[in-house]
């Protein structure tokens, strides 16, 4: 049936969305081009289908850019992520990464969209967010494990739960 095909292609897209992350960890490519191409194809398909999962795809591309220290491009994708979703989990994850970039990496962000929503601390019911926030605070407070935490942030793609 048509619905079945739709579900199959949706699952295939989801796999492609994660393929970029998988390839990042498996092959550790020195440049981001291939990974960005994979996820951009997914974004364009979601855009054409007006699919709400586009927020997840923008976030994933932002994360790939972040892994390669392309912060300007990452921030543009985080802005897009926030602008196309009402999902609090996605907004929270995006805000946490932006807080990390501004407070720990000292990246200047001009975006009102991102810095304006950073004060939204509706994280009390999100255990994962609280853990990430504690790790960020440890870096800010110069914790003895600071370098390990920074390495974790700088080498791992943040999941969207």
N, CA, C and O of each residue as an XYZ file, in Angstrom:
644
protein
N       0.827     -1.198      0.000
C       0.000      0.000      0.000
C       0.864      1.252      0.000
O       2.057      1.201      0.303
N       0.253      2.361     -0.340
C       0.963      3.631     -0.432
C       1.504      4.076      0.925
O       2.603      4.620      1.032
N       0.691      3.827      1.965
C       1.075      4.210      3.309
C       2.328      3.457      3.755
O       3.204      4.017      4.414
N       2.395      2.160      3.377
C       3.546      1.342      3.716
C       4.804      1.891      3.067
O       5.856      1.967      3.701
N       4.694      2.274      1.801
C       5.843      2.831      1.087
C       6.289      4.138      1.743
O       7.482      4.405      1.884
N       5.316      4.934      2.135
C       5.617      6.197      2.806
C       6.397      5.963      4.083
O       7.365      6.666      4.370
N       5.967      4.964      4.854
C       6.638      4.638      6.112
C       8.055      4.115      5.852
O       8.995      4.439      6.577
N       8.186      3.296      4.797
C       9.509      2.762      4.451
C      10.464      3.879      4.056
O      11.619      3.896      4.484
N       9.980      4.819      3.235
C      10.877      5.896      2.806
C      11.199      6.815      3.988
O      12.286      7.389      4.053
N      10.263      6.952      4.911
C      10.506      7.766      6.111
C      11.588      7.112      6.979
O      12.475      7.784      7.505
N      11.491      5.773      7.116
C      12.509      5.049      7.881
C      13.868      5.116      7.197
O      14.900      5.234      7.857
N      13.860      5.040      5.874
C      15.113      5.130      5.114
C      15.769      6.493      5.336
O      16.987      6.592      5.484
N      14.946      7.536      5.358
C      15.468      8.883      5.611
C      16.055      8.988      7.012
O      17.103      9.600      7.217
N      15.361      8.380      7.977
C      15.839      8.397      9.355
C      17.217      7.733      9.426
O      18.120      8.221     10.106
N      17.361      6.611      8.712
C      18.651      5.910      8.665
C      19.724      6.798      8.049
O      20.857      6.838      8.528
N      19.364      7.503      6.993
C      20.333      8.405      6.341
C      20.727      9.545      7.282
O      21.865     10.015      7.276
N      19.760      9.974      8.086
C      20.053     11.045      9.038
C      21.124     10.579     10.028
O      22.027     11.336     10.385
N      21.011      9.332     10.462
C      21.990      8.794     11.405
C      23.266      8.334     10.716
O      24.306      8.182     11.356
N      23.182      8.112      9.400
C      24.350      7.653      8.646
C      25.509      8.641      8.786
O      26.664      8.235      8.910
N      25.198      9.923      8.767
C      26.246     10.940      8.900
C      26.984     10.770     10.229
O      28.212     10.842     10.272
N      26.239     10.544     11.306
C      26.860     10.343     12.623
C      27.672      9.045     12.635
O      28.790      9.007     13.150
N      27.099      7.991     12.065
C      27.778      6.695     12.014
C      29.110      6.818     11.271
O      30.141      6.329     11.732
N      29.067      7.481     10.112
C      30.276      7.644      9.300
C      31.319      8.500     10.036
O      32.523      8.280      9.908
N      30.836      9.462     10.794
C      31.748     10.309     11.574
C      32.537      9.446     12.560
O      33.761      9.549     12.645
N      31.827      8.599     13.301
C      32.490      7.769     14.304
C      33.307      6.642     13.677
O      34.381      6.303     14.174
N      32.809      6.069     12.602
C      33.468      4.906     11.987
C      34.733      5.309     11.241
O      35.779      4.683     11.409
N      34.645      6.349     10.419
C      35.750      6.686      9.515
C      36.586      7.883      9.950
O      37.678      8.100      9.424
N      36.089      8.656     10.899
C      36.776      9.884     11.333
C      37.331     10.674     10.145
O      38.531     10.944     10.086
N      36.457     11.048      9.193
C      36.966     11.771      8.017
C      37.620     13.093      8.420
O      37.182     13.751      9.365
N      38.665     13.471      7.699
C      39.383     14.698      8.051
C      38.626     15.950      7.611
O      38.828     17.028      8.169
N      37.758     15.806      6.613
C      36.897     16.931      6.224
C      35.438     16.494      6.314
O      35.120     15.307      6.237
N      34.567     17.475      6.478
C      33.157     17.170      6.754
C      32.298     17.006      5.506
O      31.125     16.649      5.614
N      32.857     17.259      4.322
C      32.053     17.362      3.094
C      31.079     16.210      2.860
O      29.891     16.437      2.631
N      31.580     14.977      2.916
C      30.721     13.814      2.645
C      29.575     13.742      3.645
O      28.428     13.500      3.271
N      29.893     13.953      4.913
C      28.878     13.883      5.972
C      27.829     14.973      5.764
O      26.630     14.729      5.906
N      28.286     16.160      5.430
C      27.372     17.286      5.201
C      26.484     16.995      3.995
O      25.291     17.300      4.014
N      27.057     16.406      2.947
C      26.267     16.056      1.758
C      25.143     15.089      2.112
O      24.009     15.253      1.663
N      25.465     14.078      2.920
C      24.467     13.071      3.314
C      23.302     13.750      4.029
O      22.143     13.549      3.665
N      23.608     14.543      5.036
C      22.555     15.136      5.862
C      21.811     16.246      5.116
O      20.627     16.471      5.369
N      22.483     16.932      4.210
C      21.814     17.976      3.425
C      20.778     17.361      2.491
O      19.719     17.947      2.268
N      21.075     16.189      1.949
C      20.104     15.466      1.118
C      18.852     15.156      1.934
O      17.731     15.311      1.449
N      19.050     14.720      3.169
C      17.924     14.423      4.064
C      17.124     15.699      4.334
O      15.894     15.692      4.270
N      17.820     16.780      4.631
C      17.152     18.062      4.905
C      16.295     18.486      3.714
O      15.144     18.889      3.884
N      16.854     18.395      2.519
C      16.116     18.811      1.321
C      14.877     17.957      1.098
O      13.840     18.464      0.669
N      14.980     16.667      1.388
C      13.815     15.781      1.246
C      12.756     16.129      2.285
O      11.576     16.242      1.954
N      13.169     16.299      3.545
C      12.227     16.687      4.604
C      11.547     18.008      4.252
O      10.345     18.172      4.459
N      12.326     18.945      3.719
C      11.787     20.256      3.353
C      10.698     20.093      2.295
O       9.626     20.692      2.391
N      10.989     19.281      1.293
C      10.033     19.049      0.202
C       8.765     18.383      0.718
O       7.672     18.636      0.210
N       8.913     17.528      1.735
C       7.759     16.800      2.280
C       7.118     17.541      3.449
O       6.121     17.085      4.009
N       7.688     18.674      3.809
C       7.198     19.435      4.955
C       7.128     18.554      6.210
O       6.133     18.564      6.935
N       8.193     17.800      6.450
C       8.241     16.829      7.547
C       8.798     17.488      8.804
O       9.795     18.208      8.742
N       8.154     17.243      9.944
C       8.586     17.867     11.201
C       9.983     17.395     11.626
O      10.648     18.061     12.419
N      10.428     16.245     11.097
C      11.747     15.732     11.461
C      12.885     16.578     10.892
O      14.059     16.308     11.148
N      12.529     17.589     10.128
C      13.559     18.480      9.587
C      14.350     19.134     10.723
O      15.539     19.410     10.564
N      13.712     19.382     11.854
C      14.419     19.977     13.001
C      15.565     19.069     13.441
O      16.674     19.539     13.697
N      15.292     17.765     13.529
C      16.323     16.806     13.922
C      17.475     16.805     12.919
O      18.643     16.704     13.294
N      17.126     16.918     11.640
C      18.144     16.894     10.585
C      19.002     18.164     10.627
O      20.222     18.098     10.472
N      18.362     19.313     10.836
C      19.133     20.552     10.978
C      20.090     20.444     12.166
O      21.252     20.844     12.085
N      19.576     19.894     13.274
C      20.406     19.756     14.469
C      21.596     18.844     14.176
O      22.726     19.150     14.557
N      21.341     17.725     13.499
C      22.418     16.791     13.170
C      23.473     17.475     12.302
O      24.671     17.303     12.527
N      23.030     18.248     11.315
C      24.006     18.930     10.463
C      24.793     19.963     11.282
O      26.000     20.124     11.101
N      24.092     20.655     12.180
C      24.779     21.592     13.069
C      25.853     20.896     13.894
O      26.950     21.421     14.085
N      25.518     19.715     14.373
C      26.467     18.938     15.166
C      27.676     18.496     14.339
O      28.807     18.519     14.825
N      27.437     18.098     13.097
C      28.558     17.720     12.221
C      29.467     18.943     12.025
O      30.689     18.845     12.144
N      28.862     20.078     11.728
C      29.663     21.298     11.583
C      30.457     21.575     12.867
O      31.629     21.948     12.814
N      29.804     21.389     14.015
C      30.471     21.660     15.298
C      31.671     20.735     15.494
O      32.711     21.164     15.995
N      31.530     19.461     15.099
C      32.629     18.509     15.235
C      33.856     18.962     14.449
O      34.989     18.632     14.800
N      33.615     19.719     13.384
C      34.710     20.191     12.534
C      35.029     21.672     12.779
O      35.640     22.342     11.947
N      34.594     22.160     13.949
C      34.878     23.537     14.374
C      34.379     24.593     13.392
O      34.924     25.695     13.331
N      33.356     24.262     12.634
C      32.753     25.239     11.713
C      31.560     25.871     12.443
O      30.399     25.638     12.107
N      31.895     26.674     13.445
C      30.887     27.150     14.385
C      29.842     28.057     13.752
O      28.669     27.992     14.119
N      30.242     28.898     12.811
C      29.266     29.791     12.167
C      28.172     28.987     11.477
O      26.986     29.293     11.604
N      28.581     27.959     10.747
C      27.607     27.121     10.045
C      26.780     26.318     11.045
O      25.579     26.128     10.852
N      27.417     25.851     12.105
C      26.698     25.099     13.137
C      25.601     25.976     13.737
O      24.460     25.543     13.895
N      25.958     27.192     14.062
C      25.005     28.109     14.691
C      23.837     28.413     13.758
O      22.694     28.508     14.205
N      24.119     28.566     12.466
C      23.029     28.778     11.500
C      22.053     27.603     11.535
O      20.838     27.797     11.478
N      22.590     26.385     11.628
C      21.706     25.218     11.668
C      20.981     25.097     13.006
O      19.839     24.640     13.043
N      21.619     25.496     14.099
C      20.919     25.488     15.386
C      19.761     26.489     15.357
O      18.693     26.228     15.912
N      19.980     27.632     14.708
C      18.894     28.618     14.555
C      17.733     28.013     13.777
O      16.571     28.162     14.155
N      18.063     27.330     12.687
C      17.021     26.695     11.877
C      16.290     25.640     12.697
O      15.069     25.509     12.610
N      17.046     24.889     13.495
C      16.450     23.859     14.350
C      15.377     24.469     15.239
O      14.238     24.003     15.272
N      15.761     25.521     15.961
C      14.846     26.192     16.893
C      13.642     26.778     16.155
O      12.524     26.751     16.668
N      13.870     27.305     14.959
C      12.796     28.018     14.255
C      11.750     27.089     13.643
O      10.650     27.537     13.318
N      12.071     25.805     13.480
C      11.100     24.911     12.826
C      10.452     23.906     13.776
O       9.747     23.001     13.330
N      10.684     24.057     15.086
C      10.102     23.062     15.998
C       9.478     23.699     17.231
O       9.858     24.790     17.654
N       8.515     22.989     17.789
C       7.943     23.356     19.091
C       8.347     22.326     20.140
O       7.961     22.431     21.304
N       9.121     21.339     19.725
C       9.509     20.233     20.599
C      10.505     20.721     21.654
O      11.597     21.187     21.326
N      10.110     20.605     22.928
C      10.958     21.112     24.011
C      12.278     20.374     24.145
O      13.297     20.982     24.473
N      12.270     19.049     23.890
C      13.520     18.293     23.979
C      14.542     18.814     22.981
O      15.714     18.997     23.309
N      14.079     19.051     21.757
C      14.991     19.527     20.714
C      15.503     20.926     21.066
O      16.687     21.221     20.907
N      14.600     21.779     21.545
C      15.009     23.132     21.933
C      16.018     23.082     23.080
O      16.995     23.830     23.094
N      15.771     22.195     24.031
C      16.664     22.058     25.177
C      18.055     21.620     24.742
O      19.052     22.215     25.150
N      18.124     20.570     23.903
C      19.424     20.073     23.440
C      20.169     21.178     22.695
O      21.368     21.377     22.887
N      19.439     21.887     21.848
C      20.057     22.957     21.061
C      20.582     24.048     21.989
O      21.702     24.530     21.820
N      19.772     24.430     22.963
C      20.194     25.460     23.914
C      21.420     25.039     24.708
O      22.311     25.851     24.957
N      21.470     23.771     25.107
C      22.616     23.291     25.878
C      23.904     23.391     25.061
O      24.944     23.800     25.578
N      23.831     23.021     23.801
C      25.022     23.111     22.947
C      25.426     24.571     22.759
O      26.612     24.900     22.768
N      24.438     25.439     22.591
C      24.732     26.865     22.430
C      25.361     27.422     23.716
O      26.296     28.220     23.656
N      24.854     27.007     24.859
C      25.441     27.428     26.139
C      26.891     26.943     26.223
O      27.780     27.687     26.637
N      27.115     25.690     25.827
C      28.482     25.155     25.830
C      29.395     26.000     24.926
O      30.496     26.380     25.323
N      28.925     26.280     23.727
C      29.748     27.048     22.779
C      30.056     28.453     23.304
O      31.182     28.932     23.168
N      29.063     29.112     23.901
C      29.276     30.488     24.358
C      30.065     30.540     25.662
O      30.973     31.361     25.799
N      29.736     29.682     26.617
C      30.350     29.762     27.948
C      31.688     29.020     28.045
O      32.588     29.459     28.761
N      31.819     27.911     27.334
C      33.029     27.094     27.467
C      34.011     27.303     26.321
O      35.223     27.340     26.537
N      33.497     27.437     25.117
C      34.369     27.623     23.951
C      34.547     29.105     23.615
O      35.330     29.466     22.737
N      33.806     29.953     24.330
C      33.886     31.414     24.139
C      33.574     31.834     22.699
O      34.174     32.774     22.178
N      32.642     31.138     22.070
C      32.215     31.480     20.716
C      31.201     32.619     20.819
O      30.249     32.542     21.595
N      31.408     33.654     20.046
C      30.468     34.795     20.047
C      29.264     34.448     19.176
O      29.415     34.056     18.018
N      28.078     34.595     19.739
C      26.856     34.312     18.988
C      25.990     35.564     18.972
O      25.606     36.083     20.021
N      25.691     36.035     17.782
C      24.902     37.259     17.624
C      23.400     36.969     17.577
O      22.584     37.890     17.585
N      23.050     35.708     17.528
C      21.666     35.314     17.276
C      20.747     35.567     18.464
O      20.947     35.000     19.538
N      19.741     36.416     18.274
C      18.737     36.622     19.323
C      17.895     35.380     19.526
O      17.478     35.067     20.641
N      17.652     34.675     18.429
C      16.827     33.472     18.487
C      17.429     32.475     19.477
O      16.715     31.896     20.296
N      18.742     32.281     19.397
C      19.389     31.321     20.275
C      19.610     31.891     21.661
O      19.221     31.271     22.651
N      20.227     33.062     21.753
C      20.523     33.602     23.077
C      19.246     33.978     23.822
O      19.211     33.940     25.052
N      18.208     34.336     23.090
C      16.937     34.684     23.715
C      16.241     33.495     24.337
O      15.554     33.632     25.350
N      16.413     32.324     23.737
C      15.709     31.148     24.263
C      16.564     30.390     25.272
O      16.116     29.390     25.833
N      17.799     30.859     25.510
C      18.675     30.153     26.435
C      18.215     30.250     27.877
O      18.542     29.393     28.699
N      17.468     31.278     28.180
C      17.025     31.451     29.558
C      15.863     30.518     29.892
O      15.479     30.376     31.052
N      15.318     29.892     28.868
C      14.183     28.993     29.071
C      14.638     27.742     29.812
O      15.082     26.771     29.198
N      14.523     27.775     31.142
C      15.019     26.640     31.918
C      13.891     25.681     32.278
O      13.649     25.394     33.450
N      13.217     25.197     31.262
C      12.156     24.200     31.481
C      12.783     22.809     31.459
O      12.234     21.872     30.880
N      13.956     22.694     32.110
C      14.701     21.438     32.059
C      14.514     20.616     33.316
O      15.109     19.547     33.455
N      13.700     21.098     34.228
C      13.580     20.417     35.517
C      13.106     18.975     35.365
O      13.423     18.121     36.192
N      12.337     18.706     34.290
C      11.824     17.344     34.111
C      12.665     16.553     33.105
O      12.267     15.469     32.677
N      13.814     17.088     32.732
C      14.658     16.429     31.745
C      15.996     16.060     32.394
O      16.896     16.892     32.504
N      16.108     14.790     32.823
C      17.308     14.342     33.538
C      18.574     14.503     32.709
O      19.609     14.945     33.207
N      18.473     14.136     31.439
C      19.642     14.230     30.561
C      20.130     15.676     30.479
O      21.329     15.944     30.556
N      19.188     16.600     30.323
C      19.536     18.022     30.237
C      20.236     18.481     31.514
O      21.190     19.257     31.461
N      19.760     18.000     32.658
C      20.371     18.381     33.931
C      21.810     17.872     34.024
O      22.692     18.569     34.526
N      22.037     16.647     33.534
C      23.389     16.075     33.538
C      24.314     16.910     32.654
O      25.430     17.252     33.048
N      23.833     17.231     31.458
C      24.643     18.024     30.524
C      24.927     19.403     31.128
O      26.050     19.901     31.050
N      23.911     20.009     31.725
C      24.087     21.324     32.354
C      25.143     21.256     33.463
O      25.962     22.164     33.598
N      25.121     20.179     34.255
C      26.127     20.016     35.318
C      27.537     19.914     34.733
O      28.486     20.478     35.278
N      27.663     19.191     33.624
C      28.982     19.055     32.972
C      29.472     20.418     32.467
O      30.646     20.761     32.609
N      28.559     21.177     31.880
C      28.918     22.524     31.407
C      29.366     23.384     32.594
O      30.365     24.098     32.508
N      28.621     23.310     33.693
C      28.975     24.078     34.892
C      30.347     23.671     35.425
O      31.109     24.516     35.895
N      30.661     22.378     35.352
C      31.969     21.894     35.806
C      33.096     22.535     35.000
O      34.137     22.894     35.550
N      32.881     22.674     33.703
C      33.894     23.311     32.847
C      34.029     24.784     33.225
O      35.138     25.298     33.370
N      32.892     25.452     33.383
C      32.893     26.880     33.720
C      33.606     27.107     35.058
O      34.333     28.087     35.221
N      33.393     26.198     36.009
C      33.963     26.341     37.354
C      35.375     25.758     37.461
O      35.923     25.641     38.557
N      35.955     25.394     36.321
C      37.330     24.892     36.297
C      37.529     23.597     37.084
O      38.555     23.419     37.741
N      36.585     22.726     37.021
C      36.636     21.415     37.662
C      37.919     20.674     37.251
O      38.390     20.853     36.128
N      38.496     19.843     38.142
C      39.690     19.066     37.772
C      39.472     18.169     36.536
O      40.423     17.865     35.815
N      38.242     17.756     36.302
C      37.941     16.885     35.153
C      37.545     17.682     33.911
O      37.046     17.126     32.932
N      37.774     18.983     33.968
C      37.359     19.888     32.898
C      37.821     19.426     31.508
O      37.029     19.425     30.566
N      39.081     19.038     31.376
C      39.619     18.665     30.062
C      38.923     17.437     29.493
O      38.666     17.364     28.292
N      38.623     16.485     30.347
C      37.901     15.279     29.917
C      36.513     15.644     29.420
O      36.051     15.129     28.402
N      35.855     16.532     30.144
C      34.499     16.956     29.771
C      34.532     17.703     28.433
O      33.692     17.459     27.566
N      35.490     18.601     28.266
C      35.612     19.353     27.008
C      35.857     18.391     25.855
O      35.255     18.521     24.790
N      36.743     17.425     26.071
C      37.026     16.441     25.027
C      35.764     15.668     24.652
O      35.521     15.387     23.478
N      34.969     15.331     25.658
C      33.715     14.617     25.406
C      32.785     15.468     24.525
O      32.240     14.979     23.536
N      32.615     16.720     24.888
C      31.754     17.614     24.097
C      32.287     17.793     22.678
O      31.522     17.802     21.712
N      33.605     17.936     22.564
C      34.202     18.289     21.276
C      34.358     17.110     20.323
O      34.694     17.297     19.154
N      34.118     15.905     20.812
C      34.285     14.735     19.938
C      33.015     13.905     19.801
O      32.990     12.931     19.049
N      31.971     14.277     20.512
C      30.726     13.500     20.465
C      29.560     14.337     19.968
O      29.382     15.492     20.356
N      28.781     13.726     19.107
C      27.574     14.364     18.595
C      26.487     14.254     19.661
O      26.211     13.167     20.169
N      25.885     15.367     19.988
C      24.819     15.378     20.991
C      23.580     14.682     20.431
O      23.111     15.022     19.346
N      23.050     13.705     21.174
C      21.831     13.045     20.685
C      20.596     13.882     20.983
O      20.570     14.662     21.934
N      19.584     13.707     20.159
C      18.282     14.289     20.487
C      17.431     13.153     21.029
O      17.226     12.140     20.361
N      16.945     13.331     22.233
C      16.189     12.243     22.879
C      14.715     12.320     22.540
O      13.932     11.486     22.997
